Amino acid sequence: MTVLVTGSRGRVASTLLGLLHAAGVKTRAASKNPADLSPPDGVGTVRCDLADPADFPTALDGVDSVFLYAEASHIDAFVADARAAGVEHVVLLSSSSVLAPGAADNPIAASHLTVERALAAAAADGAFEATHLQPGAFAANALQWAPAIRSSRAVELPYPGSHGDPIHEKDIAEVAFAALTEPRLRGSSHLLTGPESLDFTEQLAIVTEVTGRRATAAAVSPARWKESVAPFVPETFADALLSYWASHDGRPVPLTRTVEEVTGHPARTFAAWAADHADAFRP
């Protein structure tokens, strides 16, 4: 079996590459800029910009399975080229946001939902099997707080009491590895969460405890937060995030045991994630 891993510079994909390589699975690391990759020894690289369909035929040549990021712009072309290449299985890194009411109108969920639907239609047509991984909040989202914490500033948040289900990228990668290598998991959707519902203030307290760096929240208005992120977060995405945080302010989120059921071990805690990334929060 040969597995194409798209988005190989990402935390989940790079971890997955290591797992596949260690298991002796032939793997091809794909990225928009393959020269920037540092895959395990013996793992080949290939250019595959999911926004450029010209890359697809070469990247997919000789591939049996694909780990795919949810880029919707040319998913129909990707599906067609995957079918032509004889791909048998696609594992999609989707999002739990596709399960929310109004997902098709949510700019964060919409791209994931579009890709899920395209893959599901192809699977129903017999092109290949499709498996959808639907994680909630990535624990790594906390890295956006690192500059403030390193410089001893409070983290400005519009809803400090908003809950999430932070999941370690290693757990997502391990579930992806299982989905790619264990036939029992094929063709299903898997909702993934961390083991705890934590609000932002609780996450910051854990960062403080683990790293020794004081990490506190400063409540700001949604308008001020939008203004602060405007240079790098589109307004529609910012509004979607604010809506989500407001709806979970003071409200714990539901959790699943999917990681444990698939991998055989409990999902890693946010404290474990913070320990793995402690240096990012230190000067």
C-alpha positions in Angstrom: 0.0 0.0 0.0 1.2 3.5 -0.8 -0.3 6.4 1.1 -0.3 10.0 -0.1 -0.3 12.4 2.9 -1.4 15.9 1.8 -0.6 19.0 3.9 2.5 17.3 5.2 3.8 20.5 6.8 0.8 20.4 9.2 1.0 19.0 12.7 -1.4 16.2 12.2 0.0 15.2 8.8 3.7 15.3 9.9 2.9 13.1 12.9 1.0 10.7 10.7 4.0 10.4 8.4 6.1 9.2 11.3 3.5 6.7 12.3 3.1 5.3 8.8 6.9 5.1 8.2 7.5 3.4 11.5 4.9 0.8 10.6 6.6 0.1 7.3 3.9 1.6 5.1 5.1 3.2 1.9 4.3 6.9 2.2 4.5 9.9 0.0 4.6 13.4 1.7 2.8 16.0 -0.3 2.9 19.8 0.1 2.5 23.0 -1.9 6.3 23.5 -1.2 7.8 20.0 -0.9 11.3 21.4 -0.6 10.3 22.7 2.8 9.4 19.3 4.1 11.6 17.2 6.4 9.9 13.7 6.3 11.4 10.6 7.8 14.3 9.0 6.0 13.1 7.1 3.0 9.8 9.0 2.6 9.5 10.6 -0.8 8.0 14.0 -1.4 5.8 15.4 -4.1 4.2 18.8 -4.9 0.5 18.8 -4.3 -1.2 22.1 -3.9 -4.9 21.3 -3.3 -5.7 24.6 -4.9 -3.9 23.6 -8.1 -5.5 20.7 -10.0 -2.5 20.4 -12.3 -0.6 18.8 -9.4 -3.1 16.0 -8.8 -2.3 13.4 -11.5 1.4 13.2 -10.6 0.8 13.2 -6.8 -1.8 10.5 -7.1 0.1 8.2 -9.5 0.5 4.8 -7.9 -1.3 5.7 -4.7 -3.7 3.4 -2.9 -4.9 5.6 -0.1 -4.9 9.4 0.6 -4.9 11.4 3.8 -6.7 14.6 2.6 -7.1 18.1 4.0 -10.4 19.7 3.4 -9.7 22.1 0.5 -13.0 22.6 -1.4 -11.9 24.7 -4.3 -11.1 21.8 -6.6 -12.5 18.8 -4.9 -14.3 17.6 -7.9 -11.1 17.5 -9.9 -9.3 15.7 -7.1 -12.1 13.1 -6.9 -11.9 12.5 -10.7 -8.1 12.2 -10.7 -8.2 9.9 -7.6 -10.7 7.7 -9.4 -8.6 7.7 -12.5 -5.5 6.8 -10.5 -7.2 3.8 -8.9 -7.2 5.2 -5.3 -9.1 2.8 -3.0 -9.5 4.9 0.1 -9.6 8.5 1.2 -9.3 9.6 4.8 -10.5 13.2 5.2 -9.5 15.5 8.0 -12.8 17.3 8.3 -14.3 19.1 11.3 -17.0 18.6 13.9 -18.4 21.9 12.7 -20.1 20.0 9.8 -22.5 18.6 12.4 -23.9 21.9 13.6 -27.2 23.3 12.3 -26.7 25.6 9.4 -23.2 24.2 8.6 -23.6 24.9 4.9 -23.9 28.6 5.7 -21.0 28.7 8.2 -17.8 29.8 6.5 -15.7 27.6 8.8 -17.9 24.5 8.3 -18.8 25.0 4.7 -15.6 23.9 3.0 -15.4 20.8 5.1 -19.0 19.9 4.4 -18.4 20.5 0.6 -15.5 18.0 0.6 -17.4 15.5 2.8 -20.3 15.5 0.4 -18.1 15.2 -2.7 -16.2 12.2 -1.2 -19.5 10.6 0.0 -21.0 10.9 -3.5 -17.9 9.4 -5.1 -18.0 6.5 -2.5 -21.7 5.9 -3.2 -20.8 5.7 -7.0 -18.1 3.1 -6.2 -15.1 5.3 -6.9 -13.4 4.6 -3.6 -14.1 4.3 0.1 -14.2 7.5 2.2 -13.7 7.9 5.9 -14.3 11.3 7.6 -12.5 12.4 10.8 -14.4 15.1 12.5 -12.3 16.6 15.3 -13.5 19.5 17.5 -11.1 22.2 18.8 -7.4 21.6 18.1 -5.4 22.0 21.3 -2.8 23.6 19.1 -5.1 26.6 18.7 -3.6 27.7 22.0 -0.4 28.5 20.3 -1.9 31.7 19.1 -1.7 32.9 22.7 2.1 32.2 22.9 3.3 35.7 21.8 1.3 37.3 24.6 2.3 34.8 27.2 6.0 35.0 26.3 5.9 38.8 26.7 3.9 38.6 30.0 0.8 40.1 28.5 -2.8 39.0 29.1 -4.5 37.1 26.3 -7.4 39.2 25.0 -10.5 37.1 24.5 -14.1 38.2 23.8 -15.5 35.1 25.6 -13.0 33.9 28.2 -15.6 31.5 29.6 -16.4 29.8 26.3 -15.9 26.0 26.4 -14.0 23.8 23.9 -12.9 20.2 23.6 -9.2 20.5 22.9 -7.7 17.5 21.2 -4.0 16.7 20.8 -2.8 16.5 17.2 -1.1 13.2 18.1 -4.5 11.7 18.9 -5.9 12.8 15.5 -2.9 11.4 13.8 -3.2 8.1 15.6 -6.9 7.8 14.6 -5.9 8.7 11.0 -3.3 6.0 11.1 -5.8 3.4 12.3 -8.3 4.5 9.6 -5.7 4.0 6.9 -4.5 0.6 8.1 -7.6 -1.1 9.7 -10.4 -2.0 7.4 -13.0 -2.0 10.2 -12.8 1.8 10.3 -13.3 2.4 6.6 -16.3 4.2 5.2 -17.5 5.8 8.5 -17.4 9.2 10.1 -15.6 9.5 13.4 -16.3 12.4 15.8 -13.2 13.2 17.8 -12.8 15.3 21.0 -10.3 15.7 23.7 -11.1 14.1 27.1 -12.2 17.4 28.8 -14.5 20.3 28.2 -12.4 23.4 29.2 -13.1 27.0 28.9 -10.4 29.4 27.8 -9.6 30.5 31.4 -9.1 26.9 32.4 -6.8 26.3 29.5 -4.7 29.3 30.4 -4.5 28.1 34.0 -3.2 24.8 32.7 -0.6 26.5 30.6 0.5 28.4 33.7 0.8 25.3 35.8 2.7 23.3 33.1 5.0 26.0 31.8 5.6 28.2 34.8 4.6 31.2 32.7 1.7 33.4 34.0 -1.1 33.1 31.5 -4.2 35.1 32.1 -7.2 36.3 30.1 -8.4 39.9 29.6 -12.0 40.2 28.5 -12.4 42.4 25.5 -15.4 43.3 23.4 -16.2 41.2 20.3 -15.6 44.4 18.2 -12.1 45.0 19.7 -11.2 41.3 19.1 -12.4 41.5 15.5 -10.3 44.6 14.9 -7.2 43.0 16.4 -7.4 39.9 14.2 -8.6 41.7 11.0 -5.1 41.6 9.3 -5.2 37.8 9.2 -8.7 36.5 9.9 -11.4 37.3 7.3 -14.5 39.1 8.7 -16.9 36.2 7.9 -14.6 33.7 9.8 -14.2 36.1 12.7 -18.0 36.4 13.0 -18.4 32.6 12.8 -15.9 32.2 15.6 -17.6 34.8 17.8 -21.0 33.2 17.2 -19.6 29.8 18.2 -17.8 31.1 21.3 -20.9 33.0 22.4 -23.1 29.9 22.1 -20.6 27.9 24.3 -20.0 30.7 26.9 -20.3 29.0 30.2 -21.6 25.8 28.6 -19.6 22.6 28.6 -19.4 20.8 25.3 -20.3 17.1 24.7 -17.4 14.7 24.6 -16.8 11.4 22.8 -14.6 8.4 23.6 -13.8 7.8 20.0 -10.0 8.3 20.4 -9.9 5.6 23.1 -12.2 3.3 21.2 -10.0 3.5 18.1 -6.5 3.7 19.6 -6.9 1.7 22.8 -5.8 4.6 25.0 -7.7 7.6 26.4 -7.4 10.9 24.6 -4.5 13.0 25.8 -5.3 15.8 28.2 -4.8 19.5 27.5 -2.1 19.4 30.2 -0.2 16.7 28.2 -0.5 18.8 25.1 0.8 21.9 27.0 3.8 19.9 28.3 4.6 18.8 24.8 4.6 22.4 23.6 5.8 24.2 26.8 8.8 25.8 25.1 6.5 27.7 22.7 5.2 29.7 25.7 8.6 30.5 27.2 10.9 33.4 26.2 
